[in-house]
Amino acid sequence: MNPNIAYAVLDRMLGGKGSGVNKVENLTEIETLIMKRTFEQSMGQLEEAWASMIDIEVELEELEVNPQFVQLVSPNETVVVITLNTTVGDSTGMINICLPHIVLEPIISKLSMHYWMEENVKEIDTEQYNLLSQNIKKVEVDAKVLLGQSTISIEEFLNLSQDDVIVLDNKIQDPLTLTANDEPKFYVQPGKKNKQLAVQVIEEYRGEDNES
């Protein structure tokens, strides 16, 4: 991992803005412990990524801040290097993941597209699906209905007075559009319910090309 990115991650973990000041060579004991725990938590993501091909247990054996002292494999060993361009706060840099050939050799046959196409689709975890569905239903969205729009000049705006009428572009018999987070979703008609303004859904919005 690029030293600037490593320290930017540490700075964010401690409540900073992600400053990339390179002082990784001089980490305190507390900072070192935080870095180790951060990397250990990320190991679960690697295990999950490889789970469809092989069950692995990833462990953090050592944290080395000086790249000159890092020797994963011999210089002549074939490796796969995955480079991630990363931005953390105000810092940018690279994270390199090195996979020696000797580690990948037992599962190389499973890395082909043919293998992926033959794999059966995993069964849906009903419990997880229901839990996710319930959580999604609690997410709030900003729903709006626009009655219409109009364009007037600055002079007309300044001369507006009580009882003046501004003509909107919507006809009274045309349905209105309900948007969710500024995305059109339904056609609706205005009305009242329990003495409050309301709208009734008429049909799903299908875009300009599908309008009747």
DRENMAR-886918 format. One record per residue (C-alpha): residue number from 1; residue in one letter; x, y, z. Coordinates in steps of 0.2 Angstrom, whole numbers, plus 5000, padded with zeros to 4 digits. Example, Ala and Ser with C-alpha at 12.3 -4.5 7.8 and 13.67 -1.06 7.14 Angstrom:
2
{rec 1,A,{5062,4978,5039}}
{rec 2,S,{5068,4995,5036}}
***
This chain:
212
{rec 1,M,{5000,5000,5000}}
{rec 2,N,{5006,5017,4996}}
{rec 3,P,{5013,5026,5012}}
{rec 4,N,{5002,5041,5009}}
{rec 5,I,{4986,5030,5007}}
{rec 6,A,{4991,5020,5023}}
{rec 7,Y,{4992,5036,5033}}
{rec 8,A,{4977,5044,5025}}
{rec 9,V,{4967,5028,5031}}
{rec 10,L,{4974,5030,5048}}
{rec 11,D,{4970,5049,5049}}
{rec 12,R,{4952,5045,5044}}
{rec 13,M,{4951,5031,5057}}
{rec 14,L,{4956,5044,5070}}
{rec 15,G,{4943,5057,5064}}
{rec 16,G,{4954,5067,5052}}
{rec 17,K,{4951,5073,5034}}
{rec 18,G,{4962,5059,5027}}
{rec 19,S,{4979,5069,5026}}
{rec 20,G,{4992,5059,5017}}
{rec 21,V,{5007,5066,5027}}
{rec 22,N,{5019,5051,5026}}
{rec 23,K,{5024,5047,5044}}
{rec 24,V,{5021,5028,5042}}
{rec 25,E,{5039,5024,5046}}
{rec 26,N,{5036,5032,5064}}
{rec 27,L,{5020,5024,5069}}
{rec 28,T,{5016,5024,5088}}
{rec 29,E,{5011,5008,5096}}
{rec 30,I,{4992,5014,5096}}
{rec 31,E,{4993,5019,5078}}
{rec 32,T,{5001,5002,5073}}
{rec 33,L,{4987,4993,5083}}
{rec 34,I,{4974,5003,5073}}
{rec 35,M,{4982,4999,5057}}
{rec 36,K,{4983,4980,5061}}
{rec 37,R,{4965,4980,5066}}
{rec 38,T,{4960,4989,5050}}
{rec 39,F,{4969,4977,5039}}
{rec 40,E,{4962,4962,5049}}
{rec 41,Q,{4944,4968,5046}}
{rec 42,S,{4947,4969,5027}}
{rec 43,M,{4953,4951,5027}}
{rec 44,G,{4935,4946,5028}}
{rec 45,Q,{4931,4954,5011}}
{rec 46,L,{4945,4944,5003}}
{rec 47,E,{4938,4928,5010}}
{rec 48,E,{4921,4932,5004}}
{rec 49,A,{4927,4937,4986}}
{rec 50,W,{4936,4920,4984}}
{rec 51,A,{4922,4910,4993}}
{rec 52,S,{4914,4905,4976}}
{rec 53,M,{4929,4896,4971}}
{rec 54,I,{4938,4890,4987}}
{rec 55,D,{4936,4892,5006}}
{rec 56,I,{4951,4902,5013}}
{rec 57,E,{4956,4909,5029}}
{rec 58,V,{4966,4925,5028}}
{rec 59,E,{4977,4930,5042}}
{rec 60,L,{4988,4945,5045}}
{rec 61,E,{5005,4939,5049}}
{rec 62,E,{5015,4955,5050}}
{rec 63,L,{5014,4973,5047}}
{rec 64,E,{5029,4980,5038}}
{rec 65,V,{5031,4999,5035}}
{rec 66,N,{5047,4998,5025}}
{rec 67,P,{5044,4991,5008}}
{rec 68,Q,{5062,4986,5006}}
{rec 69,F,{5060,4973,5020}}
{rec 70,V,{5045,4965,5012}}
{rec 71,Q,{5049,4949,5003}}
{rec 72,L,{5034,4939,4999}}
{rec 73,V,{5042,4927,4986}}
{rec 74,S,{5058,4925,4977}}
{rec 75,P,{5063,4937,4963}}
{rec 76,N,{5061,4924,4950}}
{rec 77,E,{5043,4919,4955}}
{rec 78,T,{5028,4922,4944}}
{rec 79,V,{5015,4933,4952}}
{rec 80,V,{4999,4942,4948}}
{rec 81,V,{4999,4960,4954}}
{rec 82,I,{4982,4969,4956}}
{rec 83,T,{4984,4988,4957}}
{rec 84,L,{4969,4998,4964}}
{rec 85,N,{4970,5017,4961}}
{rec 86,T,{4963,5024,4978}}
{rec 87,T,{4957,5040,4985}}
{rec 88,V,{4956,5043,5003}}
{rec 89,G,{4951,5060,5009}}
{rec 90,D,{4964,5072,5001}}
{rec 91,S,{4976,5058,4996}}
{rec 92,T,{4978,5048,4981}}
{rec 93,G,{4989,5033,4978}}
{rec 94,M,{4989,5014,4974}}
{rec 95,I,{4986,4998,4983}}
{rec 96,N,{4994,4983,4976}}
{rec 97,I,{4989,4965,4980}}
{rec 98,C,{5002,4952,4975}}
{rec 99,L,{4996,4934,4972}}
{rec 100,P,{5011,4922,4969}}
{rec 101,H,{5008,4908,4956}}
{rec 102,I,{5011,4895,4969}}
{rec 103,V,{4996,4901,4978}}
{rec 104,L,{4985,4902,4963}}
{rec 105,E,{4991,4885,4955}}
{rec 106,P,{4978,4874,4964}}
{rec 107,I,{4963,4884,4957}}
{rec 108,I,{4969,4891,4940}}
{rec 109,S,{4957,4879,4931}}
{rec 110,K,{4943,4888,4940}}
{rec 111,L,{4948,4905,4934}}
{rec 112,S,{4941,4903,4917}}
{rec 113,M,{4925,4910,4910}}
{rec 114,H,{4919,4892,4906}}
{rec 115,Y,{4920,4887,4924}}
{rec 116,W,{4909,4902,4929}}
{rec 117,M,{4896,4898,4916}}
{rec 118,E,{4895,4880,4922}}
{rec 119,E,{4893,4885,4941}}
{rec 120,N,{4876,4884,4948}}
{rec 121,V,{4868,4899,4954}}
{rec 122,K,{4868,4900,4973}}
{rec 123,E,{4851,4898,4982}}
{rec 124,I,{4844,4914,4989}}
{rec 125,D,{4845,4915,5008}}
{rec 126,T,{4827,4918,5012}}
{rec 127,E,{4831,4925,5030}}
{rec 128,Q,{4844,4937,5023}}
{rec 129,Y,{4832,4942,5008}}
{rec 130,N,{4818,4946,5020}}
{rec 131,L,{4829,4956,5032}}
{rec 132,L,{4836,4966,5017}}
{rec 133,S,{4819,4969,5011}}
{rec 134,Q,{4813,4975,5028}}
{rec 135,N,{4828,4987,5029}}
{rec 136,I,{4825,4994,5012}}
{rec 137,K,{4807,4998,5016}}
{rec 138,K,{4813,5009,5030}}
{rec 139,V,{4823,5020,5019}}
{rec 140,E,{4816,5038,5016}}
{rec 141,V,{4814,5046,4999}}
{rec 142,D,{4810,5063,4995}}
{rec 143,A,{4793,5062,4985}}
{rec 144,K,{4787,5078,4976}}
{rec 145,V,{4773,5082,4964}}
{rec 146,L,{4775,5097,4953}}
{rec 147,L,{4758,5106,4948}}
{rec 148,G,{4766,5114,4934}}
{rec 149,Q,{4778,5127,4927}}
{rec 150,S,{4778,5144,4920}}
{rec 151,T,{4790,5157,4913}}
{rec 152,I,{4788,5176,4916}}
{rec 153,S,{4799,5191,4914}}
{rec 154,I,{4807,5200,4929}}
{rec 155,E,{4796,5215,4925}}
{rec 156,E,{4780,5204,4926}}
{rec 157,F,{4787,5196,4942}}
{rec 158,L,{4790,5214,4950}}
{rec 159,N,{4772,5219,4945}}
{rec 160,L,{4763,5204,4952}}
{rec 161,S,{4749,5209,4964}}
{rec 162,Q,{4735,5201,4974}}
{rec 163,D,{4722,5191,4962}}
{rec 164,D,{4734,5190,4948}}
{rec 165,V,{4734,5173,4939}}
{rec 166,I,{4750,5164,4932}}
{rec 167,V,{4745,5151,4919}}
{rec 168,L,{4755,5135,4921}}
{rec 169,D,{4760,5123,4907}}
{rec 170,N,{4749,5108,4913}}
{rec 171,K,{4731,5106,4908}}
{rec 172,I,{4719,5103,4922}}
{rec 173,Q,{4714,5086,4914}}
{rec 174,D,{4732,5080,4912}}
{rec 175,P,{4740,5069,4926}}
{rec 176,L,{4754,5076,4936}}
{rec 177,T,{4771,5067,4939}}
{rec 178,L,{4777,5061,4956}}
{rec 179,T,{4796,5060,4958}}
{rec 180,A,{4806,5051,4971}}
{rec 181,N,{4823,5059,4973}}
{rec 182,D,{4820,5069,4957}}
{rec 183,E,{4817,5053,4947}}
{rec 184,P,{4799,5052,4939}}
{rec 185,K,{4790,5036,4946}}
{rec 186,F,{4771,5038,4944}}
{rec 187,Y,{4757,5048,4936}}
{rec 188,V,{4745,5055,4949}}
{rec 189,Q,{4730,5066,4951}}
{rec 190,P,{4728,5079,4964}}
{rec 191,G,{4714,5079,4978}}
{rec 192,K,{4711,5079,4996}}
{rec 193,K,{4711,5067,5010}}
{rec 194,N,{4706,5071,5028}}
{rec 195,K,{4706,5089,5024}}
{rec 196,Q,{4724,5088,5018}}
{rec 197,L,{4731,5090,5000}}
{rec 198,A,{4735,5073,4993}}
{rec 199,V,{4738,5064,4976}}
{rec 200,Q,{4731,5047,4970}}
{rec 201,V,{4742,5036,4959}}
{rec 202,I,{4735,5032,4942}}
{rec 203,E,{4749,5022,4934}}
{rec 204,E,{4767,5019,4933}}
{rec 205,Y,{4778,5031,4924}}
{rec 206,R,{4786,5023,4909}}
{rec 207,G,{4796,5037,4901}}
{rec 208,E,{4792,5049,4886}}
{rec 209,D,{4794,5035,4873}}
{rec 210,N,{4780,5024,4881}}
{rec 211,E,{4767,5037,4884}}
{rec 212,S,{4750,5034,4876}}
***
